[in-house]
Amino acid sequence: MIGVGAIESFNKLSKIYDTYILSTAPWNNPTAWRDKLEWVKKYLSDVAHKRLIITHHKNLNKGDYLIDDRIKNGSGEFKGELILFGSEKFLDWHTICEYLIR
């Protein structure tokens, strides 16, 4: 889901919302989980790494919104509003920020 404006959008939305990062990592890649954590530490705010949740069941997390680029790993069953990144309604990070920062 990382694309142009992703880091800037995360930082902007984090000033308004209580943001968490839900991600999935392959079970058969033992370094993928650590690699995701290291990426978050490098590119996002100092506290973001403590808000990283790696799960294959995103629907078990509670929240108002979930931004994801697909409906797998529980995203399609999320109880809040799924914002489908790359869809016709939410083409890019700019349109997502416009929608969430009203």
Secondary structure by P-SEA (a helix, b strand, c coil): ccccaaaaaaaaaaaccbbbbbbcccccccaaaaaaaaaaaaccccccccccccccccccccccbbbbccccccccccccccccccccccccaaaaaaaacc
